[in-house]
Amino acid sequence: MSDNATLLLMTPGPTRIPERVLHAGTRPLHHRTPEFSDALAETLDRLRPLYGTVDADILPIHGTGRAGLEAAVVNVFDPGDTVVACCNGKFGAMWADLAEIYGLRVIRVCTDWERTVDPAEVATALEGHPEARAVSVVHSETSTGALNPVSRVAEVARARGALVLVDAVSSLGGTPFRFDAWGVDVAVTSSQKCLMSSPGLAFVALSAAARAAVHRGSLPRAYLDLRSVLASLAGERPETPGTAPVMVVLQVREALRMIDEEGPGVVFARHRDMAAHVRGWAATRGLGLAGSGILERSPTLTALLLPDGVDAAAVRVAMRNRGIDIATGRGTHRTSAVRIGHLGDIRVADVERTLATLDEVLRSDDLCRATPHGA
């Protein structure tokens, strides 16, 4: 078994952290100092081009991407509100589950994991439920590799006066996102995927309409209360309500500097090239992609169907034994697919190494000996 410290992380996240970013997070810094306020302000400012926004509030959340998704629910809505939730994968369904836990009425649409979200189905749901306050959708659905048509979903939602909530956790920083142009109201991302940093920090972007909803909302909230975050950022110098994950903020700032140096357009092209490389390789090997009805696929990860009779957990063990960590499938493809993340700091050379190793694994007799234990 390869030493975990030397594993090449090719999962959909957390992803590899560049040495430069790791080093940036080693500096001891108190969260109530001008130096940290400057770092926080720079981080939020550098996120704006990746979000594609000029005017939105971008709020740091002390938690993972899931905390950001929960913050969106508890701040924007009132008990009993209706939400139309696009659920064509694990994370769309998870967001719907969060809404139900807080007493919202959730209308689940596009529940087939094999397909891209269909804006027409969203429109039909809104016509049948004119009281719906919002539509939620995942941009890059990590469980299947679908890239959902956020702009078209947003157009449908806006036409009926509904807010647009987007999970951009595995897309922002790896593919263009246009918060303002698409008319998005809430968009959530986190530190550990395309932003190339440690887990523990989420970001929630709010439109003016969403900010007004935050101030009106009546669901119980404390740690995730965005009103206190807004107030802290608007002070004499920007701060967070409580102790921030200072080291992660410093990491994200450095990662954003690296993205700016490479150029966001170049970063997006690199992600597209890596995705095309994986999918081209799969086609030459006769391997299919999960989601036969997916119309557009994410540039940040690919879910590959394995040959009949090959177990995904055994493949993962064999890959780890060779120094590379990939993920198994989700849902109905849990045992029949593997997911390869090509996002953040990952480069074409890493993809080539991963595919060569996967080719070796699929041709070897290791799968007969490998077991899913510990996968």
C-alpha positions as CSV (number, residue, x, y, z in Angstrom):
1,M,0.0,0.0,0.0
2,S,1.3,3.4,-1.0
3,D,2.1,5.9,1.8
4,N,-0.9,8.3,2.0
5,A,1.4,11.2,2.1
6,T,2.7,10.4,-1.4
7,L,-0.7,9.6,-3.0
8,L,-1.7,11.6,-6.1
9,L,-5.2,12.9,-5.2
10,M,-7.4,12.4,-8.3
11,T,-10.6,12.4,-6.4
12,P,-13.4,15.0,-6.9
13,G,-12.1,16.7,-3.7
14,P,-10.4,17.4,-1.5
15,T,-7.8,18.0,-4.1
16,R,-4.1,18.4,-4.1
17,I,-2.9,21.6,-2.4
18,P,0.1,23.3,-4.1
19,E,3.2,23.7,-1.9
20,R,2.9,27.5,-2.3
21,V,-0.7,27.4,-0.9
22,L,0.3,25.1,2.0
23,H,3.1,27.4,2.9
24,A,0.8,30.4,2.9
25,G,-1.3,28.7,5.5
26,T,1.5,28.1,8.0
27,R,1.7,31.7,9.1
28,P,0.3,32.4,12.6
29,L,-2.1,35.3,12.4
30,H,-4.8,36.5,14.9
31,H,-8.3,37.0,13.4
32,R,-8.7,40.4,15.0
33,T,-5.8,42.2,13.4
34,P,-5.6,44.6,10.4
35,E,-3.4,42.0,8.7
36,F,-6.1,39.4,8.7
37,S,-8.8,41.9,7.7
38,D,-6.6,42.8,4.7
39,A,-6.2,39.1,3.8
40,L,-9.9,38.5,4.1
41,A,-10.8,41.5,2.0
42,E,-8.3,40.5,-0.7
43,T,-9.7,37.0,-0.7
44,L,-13.3,38.1,-1.2
45,D,-12.3,40.6,-3.9
46,R,-10.3,38.0,-5.8
47,L,-13.4,35.7,-5.8
48,R,-15.5,38.2,-7.6
49,P,-14.2,37.4,-11.2
50,L,-14.6,33.7,-10.6
51,Y,-18.2,34.2,-9.4
52,G,-18.8,36.6,-12.3
53,T,-20.2,39.3,-10.1
54,V,-19.7,43.0,-9.5
55,D,-22.3,43.8,-6.9
56,A,-23.1,40.5,-5.0
57,D,-22.1,40.2,-1.4
58,I,-19.6,37.3,-0.9
59,L,-19.7,36.0,2.6
60,P,-17.2,33.6,4.2
61,I,-18.7,30.7,6.2
62,H,-16.6,28.8,8.8
63,G,-17.4,25.3,7.6
64,T,-17.4,23.0,4.6
65,G,-19.5,23.4,1.4
66,R,-22.3,21.7,3.2
67,A,-22.4,24.4,5.8
68,G,-22.7,26.9,3.0
69,L,-25.6,25.0,1.5
70,E,-27.3,24.8,4.9
71,A,-26.7,28.6,5.5
72,A,-28.5,29.3,2.2
73,V,-31.5,27.4,3.5
74,V,-31.8,28.8,7.0
75,N,-31.2,32.4,6.0
76,V,-33.3,32.8,2.9
77,F,-36.6,31.1,3.8
78,D,-39.5,31.0,6.3
79,P,-41.0,27.9,7.7
80,G,-43.3,26.2,5.2
81,D,-41.9,27.9,2.1
82,T,-42.0,25.9,-1.1
83,V,-38.8,25.2,-3.0
84,V,-38.4,23.4,-6.3
85,A,-35.2,21.3,-6.0
86,C,-33.4,19.8,-9.0
87,C,-32.2,16.4,-7.8
88,N,-30.3,14.7,-10.7
89,G,-27.5,13.6,-8.4
90,K,-26.4,13.0,-4.8
91,F,-25.7,16.6,-4.0
92,G,-28.9,18.1,-5.5
93,A,-30.8,15.5,-3.4
94,M,-28.8,16.4,-0.3
95,W,-29.7,20.0,-0.6
96,A,-33.4,19.1,-0.9
97,D,-33.0,16.9,2.2
98,L,-31.5,19.9,4.1
99,A,-34.5,22.0,3.1
100,E,-36.9,19.4,4.3
101,I,-35.2,19.1,7.7
102,Y,-35.9,22.8,8.2
103,G,-39.6,22.4,7.5
104,L,-39.6,23.6,3.9
105,R,-42.0,22.0,1.3
106,V,-39.7,20.6,-1.3
107,I,-40.9,19.7,-4.8
108,R,-38.3,17.4,-6.3
109,V,-37.8,17.5,-10.1
110,C,-35.3,16.1,-12.5
111,T,-34.7,13.1,-10.2
112,D,-33.1,10.9,-12.9
113,W,-29.4,10.7,-12.2
114,E,-28.8,9.6,-15.8
115,R,-29.9,13.0,-17.2
116,T,-29.1,16.6,-17.2
117,V,-31.5,19.0,-15.4
118,D,-34.3,19.9,-17.8
119,P,-35.5,23.5,-17.6
120,A,-38.8,22.6,-19.0
121,E,-39.5,20.2,-16.1
122,V,-38.5,23.0,-13.7
123,A,-41.0,25.4,-15.5
124,T,-43.8,22.8,-15.2
125,A,-43.1,22.4,-11.5
126,L,-43.2,26.2,-11.0
127,E,-46.5,26.5,-13.0
128,G,-48.0,23.8,-10.7
129,H,-46.6,25.5,-7.6
130,P,-46.8,29.3,-8.2
131,E,-46.1,29.8,-4.5
132,A,-42.6,28.5,-4.8
133,R,-40.0,30.9,-3.4
134,A,-37.0,29.4,-5.1
135,V,-35.3,26.8,-7.3
136,S,-32.2,25.0,-6.3
137,V,-29.8,23.4,-8.7
138,V,-26.2,22.0,-8.7
139,H,-23.9,23.4,-11.3
140,S,-21.4,20.6,-11.4
141,E,-23.0,17.5,-10.0
142,T,-20.1,15.6,-8.5
143,S,-21.8,12.3,-8.3
144,T,-22.4,11.9,-12.0
145,G,-20.2,14.5,-13.8
146,A,-23.2,16.4,-15.2
147,L,-22.8,20.2,-15.8
148,N,-26.4,21.5,-15.4
149,P,-27.7,24.5,-17.5
150,V,-27.8,27.0,-14.7
151,S,-28.5,30.0,-17.0
152,R,-31.6,28.3,-18.5
153,V,-32.9,27.2,-15.1
154,A,-32.4,30.7,-13.8
155,E,-34.2,32.2,-16.8
156,V,-37.2,30.0,-16.0
157,A,-37.1,30.8,-12.3
158,R,-36.8,34.5,-12.8
159,A,-39.8,34.6,-15.2
160,R,-41.9,33.3,-12.3
161,G,-40.4,35.4,-9.6
162,A,-38.5,32.6,-7.9
163,L,-35.0,33.0,-6.4
164,V,-32.2,31.0,-7.9
165,L,-29.9,29.0,-5.6
166,V,-26.8,27.3,-7.0
167,D,-24.4,24.8,-5.6
168,A,-21.1,25.7,-7.3
169,V,-18.9,23.8,-4.9
170,S,-17.1,21.7,-7.6
171,S,-17.4,24.2,-10.5
172,L,-16.4,27.6,-9.3
173,G,-12.8,28.2,-10.3
174,G,-12.8,25.4,-12.8
175,T,-15.4,26.5,-15.4
176,P,-17.0,29.9,-16.1
177,F,-19.7,31.0,-13.6
178,R,-21.7,34.2,-14.4
179,F,-23.6,35.1,-11.2
180,D,-24.8,38.5,-12.5
181,A,-25.4,37.6,-16.2
182,W,-27.3,34.4,-15.3
183,G,-29.4,36.1,-12.6
184,V,-28.3,33.9,-9.8
185,D,-29.4,34.9,-6.2
186,V,-27.4,32.5,-4.0
187,A,-24.2,30.6,-5.0
188,V,-22.2,28.4,-2.7
189,T,-18.6,27.2,-3.1
190,S,-15.9,25.9,-0.8
191,S,-12.2,25.9,-0.4
192,Q,-11.2,22.3,-1.1
193,K,-11.9,21.8,-4.7
194,C,-11.0,24.2,-7.6
195,L,-9.8,26.7,-5.0
196,M,-6.9,24.3,-4.2
197,S,-7.0,24.7,-0.4
198,S,-7.7,22.8,2.8
199,P,-11.3,22.0,3.7
200,G,-13.1,24.2,6.2
201,L,-14.2,27.4,4.5
202,A,-17.2,28.0,2.3
203,F,-18.4,31.1,0.5
204,V,-22.0,32.2,-0.1
205,A,-22.7,34.9,-2.7
206,L,-25.9,36.9,-2.4
207,S,-27.8,39.1,-4.8
208,A,-29.7,42.1,-3.6
209,A,-32.9,40.1,-3.6
210,A,-31.3,37.3,-1.6
211,R,-29.8,39.8,0.9
212,A,-33.3,41.2,1.5
213,A,-34.6,37.7,2.0
214,V,-31.8,37.1,4.6
215,H,-33.0,40.1,6.6
216,R,-36.6,38.9,6.4
217,G,-36.1,35.2,7.0
218,S,-37.6,33.7,10.1
219,L,-36.0,30.3,10.3
220,P,-33.9,29.7,13.5
221,R,-30.2,30.4,12.9
222,A,-27.2,31.1,15.0
223,Y,-23.7,30.0,13.9
224,L,-24.8,30.2,10.3
225,D,-26.6,33.5,10.6
226,L,-25.6,35.5,7.5
227,R,-26.9,38.8,9.1
228,S,-24.0,38.7,11.6
229,V,-21.5,37.9,8.7
230,L,-22.8,40.9,6.7
231,A,-22.5,43.1,9.8
232,S,-19.0,42.0,10.5
233,L,-17.8,42.6,7.0
234,A,-19.3,46.0,6.9
235,G,-17.5,47.2,10.0
236,E,-14.6,49.7,10.2
237,R,-12.5,46.8,8.8
238,P,-13.8,43.5,7.5
239,E,-14.0,40.7,10.0
240,T,-15.9,37.5,10.7
241,P,-18.4,37.1,13.6
242,G,-16.2,34.5,15.4
243,T,-12.8,33.0,15.1
244,A,-12.1,32.4,11.4
245,P,-10.2,29.4,10.0
246,V,-7.3,31.9,9.5
247,M,-4.9,29.4,7.9
248,V,-7.5,28.4,5.3
249,V,-8.3,32.0,4.5
250,L,-4.6,32.6,3.8
251,Q,-4.5,29.5,1.7
252,V,-7.4,30.5,-0.4
253,R,-6.0,34.0,-0.9
254,E,-2.7,32.4,-2.2
255,A,-4.6,30.0,-4.4
256,L,-6.6,32.9,-5.9
257,R,-3.4,34.7,-6.6
258,M,-2.1,31.7,-8.4
259,I,-5.3,31.5,-10.5
260,D,-5.0,35.2,-11.4
261,E,-1.3,34.7,-12.4
262,E,-2.2,31.7,-14.6
263,G,-5.2,33.6,-15.9
264,P,-8.8,32.4,-15.3
265,G,-9.3,31.7,-19.0
266,V,-6.2,29.6,-19.1
267,V,-7.3,27.8,-16.0
268,F,-10.7,27.0,-17.5
269,A,-9.1,25.8,-20.7
270,R,-6.8,23.5,-18.8
271,H,-9.8,21.9,-17.0
272,R,-11.5,21.4,-20.4
273,D,-8.4,19.9,-21.8
274,M,-8.0,17.4,-18.9
275,A,-11.7,16.4,-19.2
276,A,-11.3,15.8,-22.9
277,H,-8.2,13.8,-22.3
278,V,-10.0,11.5,-19.9
279,R,-13.0,11.0,-22.1
280,G,-11.0,10.5,-25.2
281,W,-9.0,7.8,-23.4
282,A,-12.2,6.2,-22.2
283,A,-13.6,6.1,-25.7
284,T,-10.5,4.3,-27.1
285,R,-10.8,1.7,-24.3
286,G,-14.5,1.1,-24.9
287,L,-15.5,2.5,-21.5
288,G,-18.7,4.4,-21.1
289,L,-19.5,7.4,-19.0
290,A,-22.1,7.5,-16.2
291,G,-25.3,9.3,-17.1
292,S,-26.4,8.2,-20.6
293,G,-28.7,11.2,-20.8
294,I,-26.2,13.9,-19.7
295,L,-26.1,16.6,-22.3
296,E,-23.1,18.5,-21.0
297,R,-20.4,17.2,-18.8
298,S,-18.4,18.9,-16.1
299,P,-14.8,19.9,-16.9
300,T,-13.8,19.2,-13.3
301,L,-14.5,15.4,-13.0
302,T,-15.5,12.4,-15.0
303,A,-17.5,9.3,-13.9
304,L,-16.2,6.3,-15.9
305,L,-18.2,3.1,-16.2
306,L,-16.0,0.0,-15.6
307,P,-16.2,-3.2,-17.6
308,D,-18.9,-5.7,-16.6
309,G,-17.9,-7.6,-13.5
310,V,-15.2,-5.2,-12.3
311,D,-15.8,-3.8,-8.8
312,A,-15.2,-0.1,-8.3
313,A,-13.9,-0.5,-4.7
314,A,-11.4,-3.1,-5.9
315,V,-10.2,-0.8,-8.6
316,R,-9.7,2.0,-6.1
317,V,-7.7,-0.3,-3.8
318,A,-5.5,-1.3,-6.7
319,M,-5.0,2.3,-7.8
320,R,-4.1,3.3,-4.2
321,N,-1.6,0.5,-4.1
322,R,0.0,2.2,-7.1
323,G,0.0,5.7,-5.5
324,I,-3.1,7.2,-6.9
325,D,-6.4,7.9,-5.2
326,I,-9.6,8.0,-7.2
327,A,-13.2,7.8,-6.0
328,T,-15.9,5.1,-6.5
329,G,-19.2,5.9,-8.1
330,R,-22.4,7.1,-6.4
331,G,-25.9,5.8,-6.4
332,T,-26.7,3.1,-8.9
333,H,-23.1,3.3,-10.1
334,R,-21.6,2.9,-6.7
335,T,-19.9,-0.4,-7.6
336,S,-19.8,-0.1,-11.4
337,A,-18.0,3.3,-11.9
338,V,-15.0,5.3,-10.7
339,R,-14.8,9.0,-10.6
340,I,-11.7,10.9,-11.6
341,G,-11.3,14.4,-10.4
342,H,-9.3,16.7,-12.8
343,L,-9.6,20.0,-11.0
344,G,-7.7,22.6,-9.1
345,D,-3.9,22.1,-9.2
346,I,-4.2,18.9,-11.3
347,R,-2.3,19.0,-14.6
348,V,-2.4,17.0,-17.8
349,A,0.6,15.0,-16.7
350,D,-1.3,13.9,-13.6
351,V,-4.2,12.8,-15.8
352,E,-1.9,10.9,-18.1
353,R,-0.3,9.1,-15.1
354,T,-3.7,8.3,-13.7
355,L,-5.0,6.9,-17.0
356,A,-1.9,4.8,-17.6
357,T,-2.2,3.4,-14.1
358,L,-5.9,2.7,-14.5
359,D,-5.1,0.9,-17.8
360,E,-2.5,-1.2,-16.0
361,V,-5.0,-2.1,-13.2
362,L,-7.8,-3.1,-15.6
363,R,-5.4,-5.3,-17.5
364,S,-3.8,-6.9,-14.4
365,D,-4.9,-9.7,-12.2
366,D,-4.8,-7.4,-9.1
367,L,-8.5,-7.1,-9.2
368,C,-8.8,-10.7,-8.4
369,R,-6.7,-10.2,-5.2
370,A,-7.7,-6.6,-4.2
371,T,-10.6,-6.3,-1.8
372,P,-12.7,-3.2,-1.0
373,H,-11.7,-3.3,2.7
374,G,-10.8,0.2,3.8
375,A,-11.7,1.8,0.5
